Structure formats: structure tokens, C-alpha cells
Amino acid sequence: MSEEKQQKMEQDEQEIITESAQSEKHPEHFEGEKPEAGEEARSQNSQASETSQQESHGSMDDQLKSLQEENQKLKSSLEKLSKAFENLKLEYEKVQNERNQLLDIARRLKADFENYKKRVEKEKRDLLNRLKGEVIAQFLPVIDNLERVVESPGNDVESFKEGVKLIIKQFFEILTKTGVKEVGRVGEKFDPKYHEAFMREFRDDVEDGTITEVFTKGYIIDGFLIRAAKVKVALKPQEPASPSQKPSSEAKDAFQGDQMNEQISGEGSDKDGSVENESK
């Protein structure tokens, strides 16, 4: 609307200029007209021009005011974005500091753990060496007594045997103090946890599975097997069952034990060559 009014105002001014020019060139055309009518027309044109100028100025003020408001909004948005950027920057720096702190803590923990591992390994070695030293220290008197027996001049065989027996007794006393117990004695029941059936024999005078001879003693400490005892186990001879009779559960167990001991006995004979042949 403002442009149309401005154009109209310009057209009116152009018409006034044109009429004034024509009046100067051809005054006779305007002799019959009244001076009041010309002045009135000029006044109306002047008022219309002023009105259009005021309207044009008003529209420009409105546009300027709108631009200023938009500029203010843009400034406000820019300030908000700047504040948000500063907040993000501070948050990023905070996260970076926390990350660096966590990495520092992780490095310290790793170093502490490595030092802990080294310290534990050293303590284990020291403890093992101390335990070894304590055990060995208990057997040093045995070695001293053996050296005295060997170095003693003029001892006969019986005296030598008595000295060795005393040393063996001393040795077992030391084992007993350290918690070591002997397993595998004649008359005990065979236990595969602690005994190794090195040989077997058929016997009617003892119960099935009884140890009748010990070749090598076994030892345990607090229930832990140090060495299994190699023993000879008694088995009762099996009578052939009649076709109408079924073997009992005990006979089955004895037969299974016989097979197991036969296998173990075969392995022992292959190794040592000292196992007796099975009597038929």
C-alpha cells in the first residue's frame, strides 16, 4: 500500500508540473478560469502530497521498528547460544578432568597391584623357605647321630644296629611332631585311597581284602597322602557256583576287587619284576 500511495503522489506532482508548464506556454487557455479554483487545486494537491509523505514515513517507521525487533530477537538468541556454548565448554572441561582423575587412579591401582603381586610372591617364597628350614632343622640331629655312628671306632655289628635303631626312632619322632602319620600296616583293611595293591595271595585264614604284608610304608599329613603304601592283599579263593545258584553281591565285589588287584599286580610285575606268579 505504501508504494502505491507514493506512486500516486508522484503522479499528482507530475500532473501539477505539467499543468503549470502548459499554463506558461498557453496562458490564453487559462484566462477564463478563476484564480480561486487554481489555488484550491494546488492546495488539495499539496495536502495529498503531505498525506502520502506522512503515510510513507509511517510505513518506513513500522518497517524499521520490525527490523529492530527482529534484530533484538537475533541478539537474544545469539546470547542464549553463547551461554549454551560456554556451559558445554565447562561441562567438557569437567568431564576431561574427571577422565584424567580416573586414569590417574587406574594407573596408581595398577602399580599398587603389581607391587602387591611382587610382595605376595616374595612372602610365599620366604614362607616356603622358612618352612623348609624348620623341617630340615629337625632332621639335622638325625644326620649328626648317623655321622657319629659311622665315625665311632671299634663298634661291632650289634652296637651298630642298636645305634641305627635309635636313629630311626628319633626320625619317626620328628615325623610325628610334624603331623606325619604312617599308613599301611599288616592286618589293616585295604583302602585304595592310601594303599597300592602290589601283590595278592589267596588266604583262608584272614578276611578278604586284608593286608598281609607291607613292602613300602605309606605316609600322610593331615589327611593328605604323601606316599601310598605298597602292600600284599589277601583274597579268599572262589568256589565255582552251581548253575542254579547266583553269585552273591559280596562275591561280585570280591571278583571285581580281584580283577583290579590283578591289573595293578601286572603293572607292578612289569616295573619291578618281583611279583609272584598267581597260584592256580
Backbone as CSV, one residue per row, in Angstrom:
resi,resn,N_x,N_y,N_z,CA_x,CA_y,CA_z,C_x,C_y,C_z
1,MET,0.821,-1.197,0.000,0.000,0.000,0.000,0.860,1.254,0.000
2,SER,1.932,1.276,0.713,2.796,2.452,0.794,3.402,2.776,-0.564
3,GLU,3.780,1.785,-1.342,4.353,2.020,-2.661,3.311,2.625,-3.610
4,GLU,2.058,2.098,-3.527,1.000,2.632,-4.390,0.727,4.104,-4.082
5,LYS,0.702,4.429,-2.793,0.470,5.832,-2.410,1.590,6.724,-2.880
6,GLN,2.819,6.229,-2.780,3.963,7.022,-3.216,3.910,7.254,-4.715
7,GLN,3.547,6.174,-5.449,3.410,6.340,-6.901,2.316,7.345,-7.247
8,LYS,1.198,7.255,-6.511,0.102,8.199,-6.759,0.538,9.617,-6.486
9,MET,1.295,9.806,-5.396,1.775,11.146,-5.050,2.694,11.674,-6.147
10,GLU,3.584,10.781,-6.642,4.469,11.207,-7.721,3.696,11.572,-8.972
11,GLN,2.639,10.795,-9.287,1.804,11.124,-10.471,1.125,12.476,-10.300
12,ASP,0.617,12.736,-9.080,-0.047,14.038,-8.839,0.932,15.192,-9.022
13,GLU,2.137,15.029,-8.458,3.135,16.078,-8.610,3.478,16.296,-10.071
14,GLN,3.602,15.167,-10.833,3.906,15.271,-12.264,2.803,15.994,-13.008
15,GLU,1.541,15.727,-12.635,0.418,16.400,-13.285,0.447,17.901,-12.987
16,ILE,0.768,18.239,-11.717,0.826,19.668,-11.357,1.911,20.359,-12.139
17,ILE,3.092,19.697,-12.252,4.194,20.282,-13.018,3.795,20.466,-14.481
18,THR,3.089,19.447,-15.011,2.668,19.511,-16.438,1.674,20.647,-16.664
19,GLU,0.722,20.796,-15.754,-0.282,21.854,-15.900,0.343,23.241,-15.797
20,SER,1.278,23.363,-14.862,1.924,24.682,-14.715,2.726,25.027,-15.956
21,ALA,3.378,24.015,-16.537,4.150,24.253,-17.762,3.232,24.647,-18.902
22,GLN,2.102,23.965,-19.024,1.159,24.291,-20.095,0.580,25.698,-19.901
23,SER,0.326,26.082,-18.671,-0.226,27.422,-18.418,0.744,28.519,-18.792
24,GLU,2.037,28.230,-18.622,3.026,29.220,-19.004,3.140,29.340,-20.517
25,LYS,3.035,28.199,-21.217,3.137,28.227,-22.673,1.868,28.784,-23.316
26,HIS,0.691,28.421,-22.815,-0.581,28.839,-23.410,-1.424,29.510,-22.346
27,PRO,-1.137,30.717,-22.012,-1.903,31.412,-20.969,-3.331,31.707,-21.374
28,GLU,-3.571,31.727,-22.698,-4.924,32.056,-23.153,-5.920,30.985,-22.784
29,HIS,-5.436,29.736,-22.646,-6.347,28.648,-22.299,-6.844,28.795,-20.892
30,PHE,-6.106,29.503,-20.083,-6.457,29.595,-18.657,-6.942,30.984,-18.245
31,GLU,-7.237,31.874,-19.263,-7.679,33.225,-18.924,-9.069,33.242,-18.347
32,GLY,-9.909,32.341,-18.856,-11.290,32.333,-18.370,-11.478,31.677,-17.035
33,GLU,-10.443,30.986,-16.509,-10.592,30.266,-15.241,-10.418,31.223,-14.084
34,LYS,-11.012,30.863,-12.977,-10.961,31.697,-11.776,-9.693,31.419,-11.000
35,PRO,-9.051,32.414,-10.460,-7.845,32.176,-9.660,-8.137,31.338,-8.430
36,GLU,-9.297,31.427,-7.874,-9.612,30.644,-6.670,-9.600,29.148,-6.958
37,ALA,-10.075,28.772,-8.149,-10.100,27.328,-8.491,-8.694,26.785,-8.616
38,GLY,-7.768,27.554,-9.154,-6.382,27.065,-9.284,-5.711,26.934,-7.944
39,GLU,-5.968,27.911,-7.101,-5.360,27.831,-5.771,-5.914,26.662,-4.974
40,GLU,-7.195,26.445,-5.145,-7.821,25.311,-4.422,-7.247,23.992,-4.891
41,ALA,-7.032,23.867,-6.171,-6.463,22.615,-6.696,-5.048,22.415,-6.195
42,ARG,-4.289,23.539,-6.193,-2.908,23.409,-5.703,-2.875,23.038,-4.217
43,SER,-3.826,23.607,-3.460,-3.875,23.281,-2.024,-4.210,21.815,-1.798
44,GLN,-5.160,21.345,-2.601,-5.535,19.920,-2.447,-4.373,19.008,-2.818
45,ASN,-3.671,19.372,-3.883,-2.520,18.537,-4.278,-1.429,18.550,-3.210
46,SER,-1.224,19.743,-2.605,-0.213,19.843,-1.554,-0.587,18.997,-0.335
47,GLN,-1.874,19.051,0.014,-2.328,18.241,1.160,-2.193,16.748,0.867
48,ALA,-2.561,16.388,-0.364,-2.441,14.957,-0.725,-0.990,14.514,-0.684
49,SER,-0.090,15.413,-1.141,1.338,15.064,-1.121,1.837,14.908,0.308
50,GLU,1.430,15.857,1.168,1.849,15.743,2.569,1.301,14.481,3.214
51,THR,0.040,14.170,2.902,-0.566,12.955,3.490,0.171,11.701,3.046
52,SER,0.488,11.664,1.721,1.203,10.473,1.222,2.602,10.384,1.829
53,GLN,3.239,11.564,2.015,4.564,11.540,2.631,4.502,11.061,4.076
54,GLN,3.473,11.541,4.801,3.322,11.080,6.185,3.075,9.575,6.248
55,GLU,2.194,9.114,5.328,1.936,7.665,5.309,3.198,6.882,4.949
56,SER,3.976,7.417,4.005,5.225,6.733,3.624,6.192,6.695,4.794
57,HIS,6.306,7.858,5.502,7.190,7.882,6.671,6.700,6.912,7.750
58,GLY,5.370,6.839,7.924,4.828,5.917,8.930,5.119,4.468,8.595
59,SER,4.982,4.103,7.316,5.274,2.714,6.921,6.752,2.401,7.094
60,MET,7.624,3.379,6.780,9.058,3.162,6.969,9.404,3.005,8.447
61,ASP,8.713,3.790,9.292,8.936,3.641,10.741,8.519,2.262,11.219
62,ASP,7.385,1.791,10.679,6.929,0.448,11.067,7.938,-0.605,10.642
63,GLN,8.451,-0.492,9.412,9.455,-1.453,8.942,10.716,-1.403,9.791
64,LEU,11.142,-0.166,10.106,12.331,-0.017,10.934,12.126,-0.630,12.317
65,LYS,10.930,-0.376,12.866,10.627,-0.946,14.173,10.612,-2.467,14.124
66,SER,10.039,-3.056,13.042,10.012,-4.513,12.886,11.429,-5.076,12.763
67,LEU,12.276,-4.363,11.979,13.660,-4.812,11.843,14.403,-4.745,13.171
68,GLN,14.147,-3.697,13.930,14.791,-3.586,15.241,14.356,-4.723,16.171
69,GLU,13.059,-5.077,16.134,12.575,-6.184,16.963,13.219,-7.506,16.553
70,GLU,13.306,-7.733,15.227,13.956,-8.966,14.756,15.429,-8.986,15.160
71,ASN,16.078,-7.822,15.048,17.483,-7.745,15.449,17.648,-8.038,16.938
72,GLN,16.713,-7.533,17.740,16.758,-7.802,19.179,16.570,-9.291,19.469
73,LYS,15.637,-9.913,18.712,15.421,-11.354,18.890,16.672,-12.131,18.513
74,LEU,17.308,-11.742,17.405,18.539,-12.425,16.993,19.642,-12.267,18.025
75,LYS,19.744,-11.061,18.581,20.748,-10.847,19.634,20.473,-11.726,20.842
76,SER,19.184,-11.812,21.219,18.823,-12.649,22.369,19.143,-14.116,22.099
77,SER,18.823,-14.587,20.866,19.140,-15.976,20.511,20.642,-16.217,20.510
78,LEU,21.379,-15.224,19.995,22.834,-15.365,19.974,23.409,-15.426,21.388
79,GLU,22.868,-14.613,22.275,23.328,-14.658,23.663,23.038,-16.013,24.301
80,LYS,21.838,-16.548,24.008,21.494,-17.862,24.555,22.431,-18.939,24.021
81,LEU,22.705,-18.876,22.701,23.623,-19.863,22.120,25.021,-19.717,22.710
82,SER,25.440,-18.490,22.936,26.766,-18.269,23.527,26.833,-18.836,24.940
83,LYS,25.762,-18.610,25.723,25.728,-19.175,27.080,25.734,-20.698,27.046
84,ALA,24.928,-21.268,26.105,24.889,-22.728,25.990,26.262,-23.272,25.604
85,PHE,26.952,-22.554,24.686,28.295,-22.981,24.293,29.260,-22.928,25.471
86,GLU,29.170,-21.871,26.263,30.036,-21.759,27.441,29.753,-22.877,28.437
87,ASN,28.449,-23.197,28.613,28.093,-24.290,29.525,28.643,-25.623,29.027
88,LEU,28.509,-25.857,27.705,29.047,-27.095,27.136,30.568,-27.150,27.279
89,LYS,31.204,-26.006,27.091,32.654,-25.967,27.248,33.060,-26.293,28.678
90,LEU,32.340,-25.723,29.645,32.628,-26.023,31.048,32.368,-27.492,31.366
91,GLU,31.269,-28.024,30.810,30.956,-29.445,31.045,32.017,-30.346,30.430
92,TYR,32.479,-29.964,29.242,33.536,-30.747,28.589,34.819,-30.727,29.422
93,GLU,35.183,-29.560,29.918,36.380,-29.467,30.758,36.220,-30.281,32.038
94,LYS,35.002,-30.277,32.589,34.746,-31.061,33.791,34.900,-32.557,33.516
95,VAL,34.328,-32.992,32.382,34.442,-34.415,32.011,35.897,-34.791,31.760
96,GLN,36.641,-33.911,31.107,38.055,-34.181,30.862,38.832,-34.297,32.172
97,ASN,38.531,-33.432,33.129,39.205,-33.513,34.432,38.866,-34.815,35.141
98,GLU,37.580,-35.194,35.098,37.200,-36.463,35.722,37.883,-37.640,35.040
99,ARG,37.952,-37.588,33.709,38.628,-38.659,32.966,40.099,-38.757,33.365
100,ASN,40.762,-37.617,33.438,42.177,-37.620,33.829,42.354,-38.149,35.253
101,GLN,41.428,-37.788,36.148,41.497,-38.295,37.517,41.324,-39.808,37.557
102,LEU,40.339,-40.302,36.777,40.104,-41.753,36.749,41.305,-42.488,36.154
103,LEU,41.896,-41.935,35.107,43.079,-42.560,34.535,44.231,-42.576,35.535
104,ASP,44.382,-41.515,36.281,45.432,-41.454,37.290,45.192,-42.493,38.385
105,ILE,43.915,-42.616,38.797,43.579,-43.624,39.803,43.858,-45.022,39.284
106,ALA,43.480,-45.273,37.997,43.711,-46.594,37.401,45.203,-46.911,37.335
107,ARG,46.004,-45.912,36.977,47.462,-46.144,36.925,48.008,-46.465,38.318
108,ARG,47.541,-45.721,39.319,48.021,-45.991,40.685,47.592,-47.372,41.159
109,LEU,46.322,-47.740,40.846,45.850,-49.066,41.252,46.643,-50.167,40.569
110,LYS,46.943,-49.966,39.289,47.737,-50.964,38.579,49.119,-51.112,39.204
111,ALA,49.736,-49.976,39.501,51.059,-50.032,40.131,50.989,-50.680,41.509
112,ASP,49.942,-50.336,42.285,49.780,-50.953,43.607,49.568,-52.456,43.493
113,PHE,48.781,-52.873,42.475,48.527,-54.306,42.303,49.800,-55.042,41.908
114,GLU,50.597,-54.430,41.023,51.857,-55.064,40.643,52.782,-55.193,41.856
115,ASN,52.841,-54.153,42.658,53.661,-54.222,43.866,53.125,-55.268,44.837
116,TYR,51.780,-55.366,44.925,51.171,-56.366,45.797,51.525,-57.785,45.333
117,LYS,51.449,-58.010,44.019,51.802,-59.330,43.496,53.246,-59.681,43.818
118,LYS,54.129,-58.723,43.598,55.540,-58.989,43.896,55.741,-59.250,45.382
119,ARG,55.043,-58.477,46.225,55.189,-58.669,47.667,54.651,-60.030,48.106
120,VAL,53.491,-60.436,47.537,52.910,-61.736,47.896,53.823,-62.877,47.449
121,GLU,54.357,-62.751,46.218,55.263,-63.802,45.738,56.502,-63.903,46.627
122,LYS,57.028,-62.770,47.025,58.199,-62.784,47.909,57.844,-63.391,49.266
123,GLU,56.666,-63.021,49.799,56.242,-63.591,51.077,56.047,-65.107,50.973
124,LYS,55.496,-65.558,49.836,55.323,-67.007,49.646,56.664,-67.718,49.611
125,ARG,57.610,-67.128,48.871,58.944,-67.739,48.822,59.596,-67.747,50.207
126,ASP,59.463,-66.620,50.912,60.059,-66.560,52.250,59.398,-67.573,53.191
127,LEU,58.064,-67.685,53.098,57.366,-68.639,53.954,57.771,-70.072,53.630
128,LEU,57.844,-70.380,52.330,58.251,-71.737,51.929,59.665,-72.037,52.408
129,ASN,60.561,-71.084,52.230,61.940,-71.317,52.684,62.002,-71.464,54.204
130,ARG,61.183,-70.668,54.915,61.184,-70.785,56.370,60.650,-72.159,56.813
131,LEU,59.569,-72.610,56.137,59.035,-73.937,56.476,60.045,-75.036,56.155
132,LYS,60.689,-74.889,55.001,61.718,-75.883,54.663,62.823,-75.879,55.713
133,GLY,63.223,-74.667,56.103,64.289,-74.583,57.100,63.880,-75.200,58.423
134,GLU,62.623,-74.961,58.837,62.165,-75.537,60.107,62.144,-77.066,60.055
135,VAL,61.668,-77.618,58.911,61.622,-79.088,58.788,63.029,-79.659,58.742
136,ILE,63.891,-79.033,57.939,65.262,-79.546,57.815,66.003,-79.446,59.145
137,ALA,65.745,-78.361,59.892,66.419,-78.197,61.178,66.086,-79.338,62.137
138,GLN,64.876,-79.899,62.027,64.519,-81.018,62.908,65.250,-82.308,62.537
139,PHE,65.659,-82.413,61.253,66.343,-83.636,60.840,67.865,-83.526,60.938
140,LEU,68.364,-82.358,61.249,69.808,-82.223,61.374,70.375,-83.078,62.516
141,PRO,69.694,-83.182,63.686,70.230,-84.086,64.720,70.322,-85.539,64.265
142,VAL,69.402,-85.952,63.377,69.462,-87.325,62.851,70.743,-87.510,62.049
143,ILE,71.046,-86.519,61.220,72.283,-86.599,60.436,73.500,-86.617,61.369
144,ASP,73.456,-85.796,62.403,74.574,-85.785,63.354,74.762,-87.160,63.993
145,ASN,73.672,-87.806,64.403,73.782,-89.136,65.034,74.284,-90.180,64.045
146,LEU,73.841,-90.085,62.780,74.341,-91.031,61.775,75.847,-90.863,61.579
147,GLU,76.311,-89.621,61.541,77.746,-89.387,61.394,78.522,-89.913,62.593
148,ARG,77.947,-89.785,63.797,78.631,-90.305,64.988,78.732,-91.825,64.937
149,VAL,77.643,-92.468,64.492,77.675,-93.939,64.419,78.725,-94.395,63.423
150,VAL,78.776,-93.728,62.277,79.748,-94.130,61.249,81.174,-93.874,61.718
151,GLU,81.391,-92.752,62.386,82.749,-92.381,62.787,83.195,-93.049,64.090
152,SER,82.265,-93.687,64.792,82.639,-94.308,66.069,83.520,-95.532,65.812
153,PRO,84.738,-95.579,66.391,85.651,-96.711,66.127,85.333,-97.917,67.003
154,GLY,85.596,-99.103,66.456,85.515,-100.329,67.240,84.117,-100.784,67.561
155,ASN,83.091,-100.322,66.865,81.726,-100.799,67.133,81.489,-102.114,66.411
156,ASP,80.896,-103.061,67.122,80.543,-104.309,66.474,79.204,-104.146,65.761
157,VAL,78.752,-105.230,65.136,77.533,-105.174,64.326,76.314,-104.883,65.188
158,GLU,76.220,-105.536,66.344,75.058,-105.347,67.209,74.963,-103.917,67.719
159,SER,76.097,-103.375,68.108,76.095,-101.989,68.576,75.701,-101.030,67.441
160,PHE,76.207,-101.371,66.260,75.859,-100.549,65.095,74.362,-100.601,64.829
161,LYS,73.774,-101.791,64.914,72.335,-101.936,64.686,71.539,-101.160,65.723
162,GLU,71.963,-101.263,66.985,71.247,-100.542,68.029,71.300,-99.030,67.791
163,GLY,72.454,-98.554,67.356,72.569,-97.128,67.062,71.651,-96.703,65.917
164,VAL,71.592,-97.544,64.889,70.712,-97.228,63.746,69.257,-97.252,64.178
165,LYS,68.893,-98.220,65.041,67.506,-98.285,65.518,67.131,-97.019,66.296
166,LEU,68.041,-96.566,67.123,67.771,-95.330,67.877,67.598,-94.127,66.940
167,ILE,68.406,-94.113,65.882,68.289,-93.010,64.920,66.959,-93.081,64.185
168,ILE,66.542,-94.293,63.796,65.247,-94.449,63.115,64.112,-94.025,64.044
169,LYS,64.210,-94.402,65.318,63.193,-93.982,66.278,63.134,-92.466,66.388
170,GLN,64.318,-91.852,66.453,64.372,-90.394,66.510,63.760,-89.775,65.255
171,PHE,64.035,-90.380,64.124,63.497,-89.889,62.856,61.969,-89.917,62.869
172,PHE,61.375,-91.019,63.322,59.911,-91.123,63.357,59.294,-90.184,64.393
173,GLU,60.009,-89.937,65.458,59.502,-88.961,66.434,59.398,-87.572,65.800
174,ILE,60.387,-87.251,64.980,60.338,-85.963,64.294,59.166,-85.925,63.316
175,LEU,58.938,-87.017,62.587,57.810,-87.070,61.657,56.475,-86.907,62.397
176,THR,56.385,-87.545,63.567,55.146,-87.446,64.343,54.907,-86.010,64.812
177,LYS,55.959,-85.311,65.185,55.814,-83.922,65.615,55.336,-83.021,64.482
178,THR,55.770,-83.328,63.283,55.356,-82.516,62.139,53.978,-82.901,61.598
179,GLY,53.319,-83.895,62.207,51.976,-84.281,61.776,51.939,-85.400,60.779
180,VAL,53.051,-86.047,60.529,53.103,-87.144,59.566,52.693,-88.430,60.262
181,LYS,51.820,-89.201,59.593,51.371,-90.488,60.134,51.663,-91.589,59.129
182,GLU,51.883,-92.763,59.694,52.182,-93.933,58.863,50.887,-94.657,58.493
183,VAL,50.785,-95.085,57.248,49.627,-95.868,56.781,50.142,-97.134,56.112
184,GLY,49.304,-98.183,56.182,49.675,-99.453,55.552,50.391,-100.385,56.505
185,ARG,49.609,-100.985,57.406,50.181,-101.946,58.342,49.512,-103.305,58.162
186,VAL,50.220,-104.334,58.570,49.687,-105.690,58.434,48.441,-105.830,59.302
187,GLY,47.375,-106.425,58.746,46.132,-106.619,59.459,45.081,-105.561,59.147
188,GLU,45.496,-104.440,58.544,44.518,-103.407,58.172,43.755,-103.816,56.912
189,LYS,42.593,-103.228,56.747,41.800,-103.446,55.535,42.380,-102.599,54.396
190,PHE,42.354,-103.156,53.228,42.886,-102.462,52.067,42.015,-101.241,51.744
191,ASP,42.649,-100.097,51.595,41.967,-98.849,51.247,42.669,-98.242,50.031
192,PRO,41.988,-98.195,48.878,42.669,-97.685,47.667,43.078,-96.227,47.776
193,LYS,42.531,-95.498,48.765,42.940,-94.105,48.933,44.374,-94.005,49.437
194,TYR,44.799,-94.992,50.270,46.114,-94.910,50.902,47.013,-96.098,50.568
195,HIS,46.466,-97.143,49.969,47.246,-98.361,49.721,47.304,-98.656,48.225
196,GLU,48.395,-99.254,47.830,48.571,-99.743,46.462,48.787,-101.256,46.515
197,ALA,47.866,-102.006,45.884,47.952,-103.466,45.914,49.078,-103.906,44.991
198,PHE,50.249,-104.135,45.584,51.424,-104.500,44.808,51.440,-105.996,44.488
199,MET,50.875,-106.786,45.417,50.758,-108.245,45.223,49.465,-108.720,45.848
200,ARG,49.077,-109.944,45.530,47.895,-110.553,46.140,48.166,-112.031,46.351
201,GLU,47.409,-112.579,47.284,47.527,-114.011,47.564,46.186,-114.521,48.094
202,PHE,45.910,-115.784,47.815,44.678,-116.405,48.297,44.931,-116.941,49.700
203,ARG,44.080,-116.504,50.628,44.208,-116.897,52.033,42.825,-117.219,52.575
204,ASP,42.760,-118.311,53.378,41.507,-118.677,54.032,41.478,-118.261,55.497
205,ASP,42.650,-117.938,56.062,42.723,-117.661,57.480,42.476,-116.195,57.833
206,VAL,42.368,-115.330,56.837,42.103,-113.911,57.089,40.934,-113.470,56.214
207,GLU,40.391,-112.317,56.587,39.270,-111.789,55.812,39.731,-111.303,54.448
208,ASP,38.771,-111.282,53.535,39.078,-110.830,52.187,39.429,-109.332,52.203
209,GLY,40.500,-108.957,51.506,40.915,-107.567,51.454,41.793,-107.137,52.599
210,THR,42.353,-108.079,53.376,43.231,-107.750,54.498,44.670,-107.645,54.011
211,ILE,45.404,-106.666,54.545,46.812,-106.504,54.201,47.606,-107.559,54.968
212,THR,48.340,-108.362,54.223,49.123,-109.429,54.849,50.616,-109.125,54.891
213,GLU,51.058,-108.179,54.079,52.478,-107.838,54.077,52.626,-106.414,53.529
214,VAL,53.605,-105.686,54.082,53.872,-104.310,53.650,55.265,-104.271,53.037
215,PHE,55.319,-103.844,51.767,56.612,-103.733,51.087,57.224,-102.334,51.295
216,THR,56.372,-101.329,51.179,56.822,-99.947,51.373,55.761,-99.211,52.175
217,LYS,56.183,-98.600,53.273,55.231,-97.883,54.106,54.739,-96.617,53.406
218,GLY,53.501,-96.261,53.739,52.937,-95.022,53.226,52.822,-93.977,54.327
219,TYR,52.705,-92.725,53.924,52.651,-91.647,54.911,51.636,-90.589,54.458
220,ILE,50.960,-90.020,55.443,50.012,-88.928,55.204,50.298,-87.815,56.202
221,ILE,49.860,-86.599,55.843,49.953,-85.464,56.752,48.642,-84.692,56.686
222,ASP,47.945,-84.676,57.797,46.634,-84.012,57.887,45.669,-84.508,56.818
223,GLY,45.678,-85.831,56.593,44.785,-86.428,55.611,45.293,-86.367,54.188
224,PHE,46.353,-85.617,53.937,46.916,-85.520,52.587,47.926,-86.637,52.380
225,LEU,47.753,-87.378,51.280,48.622,-88.517,51.009,49.975,-88.046,50.496
226,ILE,51.034,-88.422,51.240,52.389,-88.122,50.789,52.900,-89.235,49.885
227,ARG,52.699,-90.464,50.339,53.095,-91.617,49.547,52.207,-92.793,49.907
228,ALA,51.700,-93.502,48.892,50.852,-94.674,49.137,51.712,-95.860,49.552
229,ALA,51.144,-96.696,50.408,51.859,-97.892,50.868,51.681,-99.021,49.856
230,LYS,52.788,-99.684,49.525,52.736,-100.846,48.639,52.587,-102.096,49.503
231,VAL,51.483,-102.827,49.295,51.135,-103.929,50.201,50.733,-105.166,49.406
232,LYS,50.670,-106.270,50.156,50.129,-107.524,49.632,48.754,-107.724,50.251
233,VAL,47.761,-108.074,49.423,46.381,-108.166,49.865,45.919,-109.612,49.773
234,ALA,45.172,-110.046,50.811,44.644,-111.414,50.851,43.297,-111.470,50.160
235,LEU,43.105,-112.515,49.371,41.833,-112.774,48.697,41.416,-114.205,48.990
236,LYS,40.152,-114.392,49.275,39.645,-115.739,49.504,39.437,-116.446,48.171
237,PRO,39.819,-117.714,48.103,39.589,-118.437,46.847,38.092,-118.585,46.589
238,GLN,37.683,-118.430,45.331,36.276,-118.512,44.952,35.923,-119.930,44.537
239,GLU,34.879,-120.478,45.167,34.389,-121.800,44.790,33.474,-121.669,43.577
240,PRO,33.572,-122.559,42.630,32.691,-122.469,41.452,31.235,-122.624,41.870
241,ALA,30.390,-121.738,41.405,28.963,-121.783,41.750,28.232,-122.724,40.836
242,SER,27.207,-123.405,41.415,26.373,-124.321,40.627,25.519,-123.512,39.670
243,PRO,25.061,-124.129,38.578,24.243,-123.376,37.610,22.984,-122.791,38.219
244,SER,22.428,-123.457,39.259,21.178,-122.968,39.841,21.394,-121.848,40.836
245,GLN,22.651,-121.611,41.225,22.946,-120.592,42.215,23.472,-119.342,41.524
246,LYS,23.041,-118.221,42.024,23.525,-116.941,41.520,24.562,-116.392,42.488
247,PRO,25.604,-115.809,42.000,26.626,-115.262,42.899,26.050,-114.131,43.724
248,SER,26.477,-114.069,44.985,26.027,-113.003,45.884,26.722,-111.696,45.542
249,SER,26.224,-110.629,46.171,26.827,-109.317,45.932,28.245,-109.261,46.468
250,GLU,28.505,-109.946,47.609,29.863,-109.950,48.154,30.822,-110.660,47.216
251,ALA,30.338,-111.749,46.611,31.196,-112.472,45.675,31.504,-111.615,44.452
252,LYS,30.488,-110.871,43.997,30.726,-109.969,42.864,31.756,-108.913,43.216
253,ASP,31.629,-108.328,44.426,32.588,-107.308,44.848,33.989,-107.878,44.949
254,ALA,34.088,-109.109,45.482,35.397,-109.746,45.603,36.005,-110.006,44.238
255,PHE,35.125,-110.412,43.295,35.623,-110.688,41.944,36.112,-109.399,41.271
256,GLN,35.358,-108.327,41.472,35.792,-107.048,40.919,37.097,-106.583,41.544
257,GLY,37.212,-106.770,42.892,38.457,-106.409,43.551,39.608,-107.264,43.057
258,ASP,39.321,-108.562,42.760,40.351,-109.453,42.235,40.840,-108.972,40.878
259,GLN,39.906,-108.528,40.022,40.313,-108.018,38.714,41.158,-106.759,38.850
260,MET,40.750,-105.855,39.770,41.502,-104.619,39.961,42.904,-104.921,40.458
261,ASN,43.015,-105.777,41.443,44.327,-106.097,42.003,45.184,-106.842,40.994
262,GLU,44.545,-107.656,40.156,45.296,-108.372,39.129,45.912,-107.395,38.135
263,GLN,45.150,-106.367,37.773,45.673,-105.360,36.854,46.826,-104.597,37.481
264,ILE,46.651,-104.188,38.761,47.716,-103.458,39.454,48.934,-104.342,39.619
265,SER,48.687,-105.613,39.943,49.792,-106.543,40.132,50.556,-106.723,38.845
266,GLY,49.824,-106.767,37.711,50.505,-106.910,36.431,51.384,-105.715,36.127
267,GLU,50.890,-104.501,36.453,51.705,-103.309,36.241,52.945,-103.349,37.111
268,GLY,52.803,-103.797,38.382,53.958,-103.842,39.268,54.981,-104.851,38.809
269,SER,54.546,-105.999,38.261,55.494,-107.007,37.803,56.247,-106.530,36.578
270,ASP,55.573,-105.721,35.732,56.279,-105.188,34.570,57.364,-104.225,34.987
271,LYS,57.115,-103.453,36.073,58.087,-102.454,36.512,59.229,-103.074,37.296
272,ASP,58.913,-103.882,38.313,59.939,-104.344,39.271,60.367,-105.784,39.010
273,GLY,59.498,-106.586,38.399,59.831,-107.981,38.193,59.873,-108.790,39.454
274,SER,59.199,-108.333,40.521,59.283,-109.011,41.806,57.937,-109.568,42.257
275,VAL,56.950,-109.604,41.399,55.638,-110.090,41.783,55.572,-111.587,41.600
276,GLU,55.009,-112.233,42.550,54.891,-113.672,42.495,53.852,-114.085,41.482
277,ASN,54.015,-115.270,40.875,53.043,-115.784,39.946,51.796,-116.230,40.694
278,GLU,50.669,-115.993,40.045,49.398,-116.380,40.664,49.282,-117.892,40.724
279,SER,48.931,-118.381,41.905,48.762,-119.819,42.075,47.444,-120.259,41.470
280,LYS,47.483,-121.355,40.795,46.274,-121.863,40.127,45.729,-123.071,40.899
